[in-house]
């Protein structure tokens, strides 16, 4: 299984142990909405929180340096669902950064 497939599965199954293995200690996640940068602990905490659900996840492209995934995301707080495209930079088999882009769904 690829790095991004394992990452998507760990997020969906709320597997903190696997997320800790796959995400670099100096990881950075850039929020698409406001450019805020989150660290490893922030993103793993968010993944464990149950505040969102992803469906129709798919890897669009992956090699040893980059992974691109797409998912439909709904939020527990009732905010507008989004189609989210995520670009993950990979180094030495772990994700070192993620940046997203999203389109609100009707």
TIROTI-126220 format. One line per 2 residues: their letters; for each residue x, y, z negated of C-alpha. Coordinates in Angstrom, 3 decimals. Layout:
BEGIN
A) X Y Z; ...
END
This chain:
BEGIN
XX) 0.000 0.000 0.000; 1.319 3.461 0.885
XX) 2.127 6.215 -1.629; -0.960 8.239 -0.645
XX) -3.247 5.183 -0.658; -2.016 4.344 -4.170
XX) -2.482 7.981 -5.239; -6.044 8.151 -3.881
XX) -6.920 4.854 -5.554; -5.409 6.006 -8.871
XX) -7.404 9.266 -8.777; -10.636 7.447 -7.922
XX) -10.068 4.799 -10.623; -8.736 7.312 -13.170
XX) -5.529 5.302 -13.539; -3.264 7.611 -15.515
XX) -0.365 5.151 -15.601; -0.138 4.931 -11.802
XX) -0.552 8.701 -11.430; 2.376 9.225 -13.804
XX) 4.467 6.867 -11.644; 3.516 8.515 -8.337
XX) 3.692 12.199 -9.288; 7.097 13.837 -9.772
XX) 7.843 15.481 -13.122; 8.438 18.800 -11.325
XX) 5.285 18.442 -9.186; 3.390 21.531 -8.041
XX) -0.242 21.653 -6.854; -1.307 24.843 -5.064
XX) -5.047 25.541 -5.418; -6.662 26.393 -2.073
XX) -9.124 28.868 -3.546; -6.825 31.226 -5.419
XX) -3.215 30.080 -4.989; -2.849 29.119 -8.659
XX) -0.095 26.528 -9.138; -0.743 23.525 -11.380
XX) 1.886 21.170 -12.829; 1.909 17.375 -13.159
XX) 0.156 17.336 -16.551; -2.537 19.718 -15.260
XX) -3.388 17.642 -12.207; -3.368 14.320 -14.060
XX) -5.599 15.819 -16.754; -7.949 17.095 -14.044
XX) -8.015 13.668 -12.365; -8.871 12.009 -15.698
XX) -11.581 14.553 -16.572; -14.411 13.222 -14.425
XX) -15.155 16.757 -13.225; -15.235 15.695 -9.561
XX) -16.034 12.720 -7.351; -14.410 11.972 -3.999
XX) -16.040 9.984 -1.194; -15.024 8.876 2.287
XX) -11.339 9.234 1.369; -8.932 8.540 4.189
XX) -5.271 8.908 4.981; -4.886 10.890 8.191
XX) -1.106 10.607 8.382; 1.756 9.478 6.189
XX) 5.477 8.940 6.488; 8.241 8.994 3.868
XX) 8.192 12.817 3.660; 4.544 13.834 3.978
XX) 1.038 12.488 3.508; -2.205 14.046 4.717
XX) -5.557 12.937 3.329; -9.175 13.999 3.685
XX) -12.100 13.520 1.294; -15.550 14.869 0.541
XX) -15.600 16.236 -3.012; -18.560 16.916 -5.290
XX) -18.216 18.620 -8.641; -19.848 17.733 -11.969
XX) -20.586 21.417 -12.658; -22.864 21.564 -9.610
XX) -20.700 23.920 -7.550; -20.775 23.640 -3.772
XX) -19.428 20.323 -2.426; -16.358 20.592 -0.205
XX) -14.550 18.760 2.556; -10.944 18.828 1.322
XX) -7.772 18.330 3.338; -4.706 17.664 1.167
XX) -1.084 17.767 2.253; 1.312 15.951 -0.069
XX) 5.098 16.300 0.168; 6.847 13.036 -0.715
XX) 10.446 12.512 -1.809; 12.016 9.240 -2.964
XX) 8.592 7.557 -3.050; 6.883 10.110 -5.321
XX) 4.671 13.101 -4.591; 6.516 16.362 -5.256
XX) 3.834 18.851 -4.197; 0.288 19.145 -2.911
XX) -1.499 21.927 -1.111; -5.157 21.828 -0.150
XX) -7.585 23.469 2.200; -11.335 23.133 1.867
XX) -14.565 23.857 3.679; -17.784 24.296 1.712
XX) -20.487 21.836 2.735; -24.112 22.825 3.274
END
